[in-house]
Amino acid sequence: MEAINNEEAKAYFSRELLIWYRRIKRDLPWRMNQDPYRVWVSEIMLQQTRVDTVIPYYERFMTKFPTVRTLAEAPEPEVLKCWEGLGYYSRARNLQAGAREVVERYGGVVPDDKTAVSGLKGVGPYTTGAIMSIAFNRPEPAVDGNVMRVLSRYFCLEDDIAKPATRVNIEKLAGSLIPEGAAGDFNQALMELGALVCTPKSPSCLPCPVMEHCAARLAGREAELPIKTKAKPPRPEKRAAVIVAGTGVHEGKILIRQRPETGLLAQMWELPHLLIPKEQESVMEAADELSSANAAAAGKWLTRSMEAETGLLIRPRRWLMDADHVFSHIHWKMRIYLADLGTHAELADAPSASLAAESAAAYEAEAEGKQGEYRWIGPADMETLAFPNLFIRILRDYWT
């Protein structure tokens, strides 16, 4: 901890970093002004997402929702559609919820008040610090993974950055480094250094503006710091999904469903799919051709399970492709099958007595999406409905 108390090293760091940033800072769309709403949107989008990925999303989002009030008043499906492909969709919902709070409590103006900003939905300590420093030039630290990495190396800190106590200590350190009257530029400089120079792997020490007093570099430890315990890997889940092709008036369309109002990927649209139990995984992995004799059991299991899941007599015909998607805590490994709906005559032989008892009219209405969460769509509907990335990839492959 000796380096932390070295006031010369601190002053050098703050001075040289600020000079460097003001000379090389990137021309990014959210830096065109200090509008707190623009800063807020950019910081939410940049969470766990690369700058190059965010730029086009940010520009589209700000064109569609240029003010706090327009975002607050927009239908949620429009917000999700504008966010589609960016991932971590709870960010979009929280951002809109926060915008509604700003409209209701503060007349549509993001307040110049740390307590008020930190109380908004989805706004944690980092985003609070970013908004207060960048938009209002308040001397508040904004500490994310980039900043913890930079400061851990410069001051040769050996505390585990995955621990909350370490973050608190680094926030105090970062706050002590902010030059008077330059909070916004300094915090962005820290982020810029972590993004462009002091990167997670193979840091570029030679062009670093503060290399002269970097304690980790002087000790030959820049590659091993920061210390961070590894997070648990995402839990693998094997799933089976179906692309149900329509016939008759639904020729050229497929059946989709909307997810529940809460939970993972809430209210987004998807293909019908279900979790494959452990005991069924090996059978499903061999079932590339559901018409073959050795895959008959897999086909029957999938038909029964889909009927229990959806209330519809979905008949898988053949395997189409495999796809996967990694969330922060779950890794979906998905097998996708082409399928169709059973006929009314087959309905009487369906394994579920309750389903068999339904009238043909009620069954047809449910299949057509008239009873809630299921809907027939064509390629053009992809322009208005919000889908998770996984299903966007699958459906683009299917329709091309």
C-alpha positions in Angstrom: 0.0 0.0 0.0 3.1 2.3 0.1 2.6 3.4 -3.5 -1.0 4.6 -2.7 0.5 7.1 -0.2 3.0 8.4 -2.7 1.6 11.8 -3.5 4.1 12.4 -6.2 3.0 9.3 -8.1 -0.6 10.3 -7.6 -0.1 13.8 -9.0 1.9 12.5 -11.9 -0.8 10.0 -12.7 -3.6 12.5 -12.7 -1.7 15.1 -14.6 -0.2 12.9 -17.4 -3.4 10.9 -17.9 -5.5 14.1 -18.4 -2.9 15.6 -20.9 -2.9 12.3 -22.8 -6.7 12.0 -22.9 -7.3 15.6 -24.1 -4.8 14.9 -26.9 -6.1 11.5 -28.2 -9.7 11.1 -27.0 -11.9 9.3 -29.5 -14.7 11.1 -31.3 -17.7 9.2 -29.9 -21.3 10.2 -30.4 -22.1 10.5 -26.7 -19.2 13.0 -26.3 -20.8 15.6 -28.5 -22.2 17.3 -25.4 -22.7 16.8 -21.7 -26.5 16.2 -21.8 -27.0 13.9 -18.8 -29.6 11.8 -20.6 -27.2 11.1 -23.4 -24.5 10.2 -20.9 -26.9 7.9 -19.0 -28.0 6.0 -22.2 -24.4 5.6 -23.3 -23.2 4.3 -20.0 -26.0 1.7 -19.8 -25.3 0.5 -23.3 -21.6 0.3 -22.7 -22.0 -2.1 -19.7 -20.4 -5.4 -20.8 -20.4 -4.3 -24.4 -17.7 -3.0 -26.7 -17.6 0.6 -27.9 -17.6 -0.4 -31.6 -20.7 -2.5 -31.0 -22.6 0.2 -29.1 -22.1 3.1 -31.5 -24.7 2.2 -34.2 -27.2 1.1 -31.5 -26.7 4.4 -29.6 -27.2 6.5 -32.7 -30.4 4.7 -33.6 -31.7 4.8 -30.0 -31.1 8.5 -29.7 -32.7 9.2 -33.0 -35.8 7.3 -31.9 -35.8 8.4 -28.3 -34.0 11.8 -28.2 -35.3 12.8 -24.8 -36.1 11.3 -21.4 -39.8 12.0 -22.0 -39.9 10.2 -25.4 -38.3 7.2 -23.9 -40.6 7.2 -20.9 -43.7 7.4 -23.1 -42.6 4.8 -25.7 -44.3 1.3 -25.7 -41.9 -1.2 -24.2 -41.9 -3.4 -27.3 -40.5 -0.5 -29.3 -37.7 0.0 -26.8 -36.8 -3.7 -26.8 -36.9 -3.8 -30.6 -34.5 -0.8 -30.7 -32.2 -2.6 -28.3 -32.5 -6.0 -30.2 -29.1 -7.6 -30.7 -27.4 -5.6 -27.9 -28.2 -8.2 -25.3 -28.7 -7.9 -21.5 -32.3 -6.7 -22.1 -32.9 -5.9 -18.5 -30.7 -2.8 -19.1 -33.3 -1.5 -21.6 -36.2 -2.1 -19.3 -34.4 -0.5 -16.3 -33.4 2.5 -18.5 -37.0 3.1 -19.5 -38.2 2.6 -15.9 -35.6 5.1 -14.8 -36.7 7.5 -17.5 -40.3 7.2 -16.3 -39.1 8.0 -12.7 -37.3 11.1 -14.0 -40.5 12.3 -15.7 -42.7 11.6 -12.7 -40.4 13.0 -10.0 -38.2 15.5 -11.7 -40.3 16.9 -14.6 -38.3 15.1 -17.3 -34.9 16.6 -16.3 -32.2 14.4 -14.9 -31.4 15.9 -11.6 -27.9 17.3 -10.6 -28.1 15.3 -7.4 -26.1 12.2 -6.6 -28.7 10.7 -4.3 -31.5 11.2 -6.7 -29.6 9.8 -9.7 -28.4 6.8 -7.7 -32.0 6.1 -6.7 -33.1 5.6 -10.4 -33.9 2.1 -11.6 -30.8 0.3 -12.9 -28.4 3.0 -11.9 -25.6 1.6 -9.7 -22.5 3.3 -8.2 -20.5 3.2 -11.5 -23.3 4.8 -13.6 -24.0 7.3 -10.9 -20.4 8.4 -10.9 -20.3 8.5 -14.7 -23.4 10.7 -14.9 -22.4 13.0 -12.1 -18.8 13.5 -13.3 -19.3 13.6 -17.1 -22.6 15.5 -17.2 -22.3 17.7 -14.2 -18.5 17.7 -13.6 -18.9 16.6 -10.0 -15.8 15.0 -8.4 -17.4 11.5 -8.2 -15.4 8.3 -9.0 -16.8 6.0 -11.7 -15.1 2.7 -11.2 -15.7 -0.3 -13.5 -13.6 -3.2 -14.5 -11.3 -1.0 -16.7 -10.6 1.4 -13.9 -10.0 -1.3 -11.3 -7.5 -2.9 -13.7 -5.6 0.3 -14.4 -5.4 1.4 -10.8 -4.5 -2.1 -9.6 -1.5 -2.1 -12.0 -0.4 1.5 -11.5 -0.4 1.1 -7.7 0.5 -2.6 -7.7 -2.6 -3.5 -5.7 -3.0 -7.2 -4.8 -6.5 -7.2 -3.5 -9.0 -9.4 -5.3 -11.1 -7.0 -7.5 -14.0 -9.5 -7.5 -14.6 -8.6 -3.8 -16.9 -5.7 -2.9 -14.5 -4.4 -0.3 -11.8 -4.0 -3.0 -14.2 -2.0 -5.2 -15.0 0.3 -2.3 -11.3 0.9 -1.6 -10.5 1.6 -5.3 -13.5 4.0 -5.4 -11.9 6.0 -2.6 -8.5 5.9 -4.3 -10.1 7.0 -7.7 -11.9 9.8 -6.0 -8.6 11.1 -4.5 -7.0 11.2 -7.9 -9.7 13.5 -9.6 -8.1 16.8 -10.6 -10.1 19.9 -9.5 -12.6 21.0 -12.1 -11.8 18.1 -14.5 -13.9 15.2 -13.1 -15.6 14.3 -16.4 -12.4 14.3 -18.5 -10.5 12.4 -15.8 -13.0 9.6 -15.4 -13.3 9.2 -19.2 -9.5 9.2 -19.4 -9.3 6.3 -17.0 -11.8 4.4 -19.0 -10.0 5.3 -22.3 -6.7 4.1 -20.9 -8.2 0.8 -19.8 -9.9 0.3 -23.1 -7.1 1.2 -25.5 -3.8 0.7 -23.6 -4.0 -1.0 -20.3 -6.0 -3.9 -21.7 -6.8 -7.1 -19.9 -4.2 -9.2 -21.8 -0.9 -8.0 -23.1 -1.0 -4.4 -21.8 0.7 -1.9 -24.1 3.1 -0.3 -21.6 5.4 1.6 -24.1 2.7 4.0 -25.3 1.1 4.3 -21.8 1.2 7.9 -20.6 1.8 6.9 -17.0 4.3 4.1 -17.5 7.1 5.9 -15.7 5.6 5.4 -12.3 3.5 2.3 -12.9 4.4 0.1 -9.9 3.3 -3.2 -11.6 5.5 -2.5 -14.7 8.4 -1.6 -12.5 7.9 -4.9 -10.6 7.4 -6.9 -13.8 3.9 -7.8 -12.7 1.7 -5.9 -15.2 0.6 -9.2 -16.8 -0.5 -10.9 -13.6 -2.5 -7.9 -12.1 -5.2 -7.3 -11.3 -6.0 -10.4 -9.1 -9.5 -11.6 -9.7 -11.1 -14.8 -8.7 -12.8 -16.6 -11.6 -16.6 -16.5 -11.7 -18.5 -19.7 -11.9 -18.9 -20.8 -15.6 -22.4 -20.5 -16.9 -24.6 -23.6 -16.3 -25.0 -25.6 -19.5 -28.6 -26.3 -20.6 -29.4 -28.5 -23.6 -32.7 -27.5 -25.2 -34.8 -28.5 -28.2 -36.6 -25.9 -30.3 -39.0 -26.2 -33.2 -39.7 -24.2 -36.3 -43.3 -25.0 -36.9 -44.1 -24.3 -40.6 -47.6 -23.0 -41.4 -49.9 -24.3 -44.1 -53.0 -22.9 -45.8 -53.6 -19.3 -44.8 -50.3 -19.5 -42.9 -48.2 -20.8 -45.7 -44.7 -19.3 -45.5 -45.1 -18.4 -41.9 -43.8 -20.0 -38.7 -45.2 -20.2 -35.2 -43.5 -18.1 -32.4 -44.4 -17.3 -28.8 -43.8 -14.5 -26.4 -41.9 -15.0 -23.2 -43.5 -14.1 -19.8 -43.6 -10.6 -18.5 -40.8 -11.2 -16.0 -37.6 -13.2 -15.9 -35.0 -14.0 -18.5 -35.6 -12.2 -21.8 -39.0 -11.0 -20.6 -41.7 -10.3 -23.2 -39.4 -11.0 -26.1 -40.4 -13.4 -28.9 -38.9 -16.8 -29.6 -39.3 -20.2 -31.1 -41.1 -22.8 -28.9 -38.4 -24.7 -27.1 -37.9 -26.7 -23.9 -35.2 -28.1 -21.6 -34.0 -31.6 -22.5 -33.7 -33.7 -19.3 -30.3 -35.2 -18.6 -31.6 -38.7 -19.2 -32.9 -37.7 -22.6 -29.8 -35.8 -23.8 -27.9 -38.7 -25.5 -31.1 -39.8 -27.3 -31.7 -36.3 -28.7 -28.1 -35.9 -29.8 -28.5 -39.0 -32.0 -31.8 -37.8 -33.4 -30.6 -35.9 -36.5 -33.2 -37.7 -38.6 -36.4 -38.1 -36.7 -37.9 -40.3 -39.3 -35.2 -43.0 -38.8 -36.0 -46.0 -36.7 -33.3 -45.3 -34.1 -34.6 -41.8 -33.5 -38.3 -42.7 -33.2 -38.1 -42.5 -29.4 -36.6 -39.1 -29.6 -39.4 -37.9 -32.0 -42.1 -39.3 -29.7 -40.6 -37.7 -26.6 -40.3 -34.4 -28.4 -43.9 -34.5 -29.6 -45.2 -35.3 -26.1 -43.0 -32.8 -24.4 -43.9 -30.0 -26.9 -47.6 -30.7 -26.5 -47.2 -30.5 -22.7 -45.2 -27.3 -23.0 -47.3 -25.5 -25.6 -50.8 -27.1 -25.5 -50.4 -27.8 -29.3 -49.8 -31.0 -31.3 -46.4 -30.1 -32.7 -44.9 -32.8 -34.8 -41.1 -32.6 -35.3 -40.0 -33.8 -38.8 -36.3 -33.5 -38.9 -33.3 -31.9 -37.3 -32.3 -28.6 -39.0 -29.3 -27.1 -37.1 -27.6 -26.6 -33.8 -27.1 -23.2 -32.1 -26.0 -21.9 -28.8 -26.0 -18.8 -26.7 -24.1 -17.9 -23.5 -25.9 -15.7 -20.9 -24.0 -14.6 -17.8 -25.3 -17.6 -15.8 -26.6 -20.1 -18.4 -25.3 -21.6 -21.6 -28.1 -22.7 -24.0 -27.1 -25.5 -26.3 -30.0 -25.8 -28.7 -31.1 -28.4 -31.3 -33.5 -27.0 -33.8 -36.0 -29.2 -35.6 -38.4 -28.5 -38.5 -42.0 -29.3 -37.5 -45.6 -28.9 -38.4 -49.0 -28.9 -36.5 -51.0 -32.0 -36.3 -54.4 -32.2 -38.2 -57.8 -32.2 -36.5 -58.1 -35.9 -37.2 -54.8 -36.6 -35.4 -55.9 -34.5 -32.5 -58.2 -37.3 -31.3 -55.1 -39.5 -30.9 -53.0 -37.0 -29.1 -51.5 -38.3 -25.8 -53.1 -35.6 -23.7 -56.8 -36.3 -22.8 -57.4 -32.6 -22.2 -56.0 -31.6 -25.5 -58.0 -34.3 -27.3 -61.2 -33.0 -25.7 -60.8 -29.6 -27.1 -62.9 -28.6 -30.1 -61.3 -28.2 -33.5 -62.2 -24.5 -33.4 -60.6 -23.8 -30.1 -57.5 -25.7 -31.1 -57.2 -23.8 -34.4 -57.7 -20.5 -32.6 -54.9 -21.3 -30.2 -52.6 -22.3 -33.0 -53.3 -19.0 -34.8 -52.2 -17.0 -31.8 -55.7 -15.7 -30.9 -55.4 -16.9 -27.3 -52.4 -15.0 -26.2 -48.7 -15.8 -26.5 -48.5 -17.6 -29.8 -48.4 -16.0 -33.2 -47.8 -16.8 -36.9 -45.2 -14.6 -38.5 -43.4 -14.1 -41.8 -40.0 -12.6 -42.4 -41.4 -9.0 -42.5 -42.6 -9.4 -38.9 -39.0 -9.6 -37.8 -38.8 -5.9 -38.4 -41.2 -5.0 -35.7 -41.0 -7.8 -33.1 -38.0 -8.1 -30.7 -36.1 -11.4 -30.6 -33.1 -12.5 -28.6 -29.9 -12.8 -30.6 -30.0 -16.6 -30.6 -33.4 -16.7 -32.4 -32.4 -13.9 -34.8 -29.5 -16.0 -36.0 -31.7 -19.2 -36.3 -34.5 -17.4 -38.2 -32.1 -15.6 -40.6 -30.5 -18.9 -41.5 -34.0 -20.5 -41.9 -35.3 -17.7 -44.2 -32.2 -17.3 -46.3 
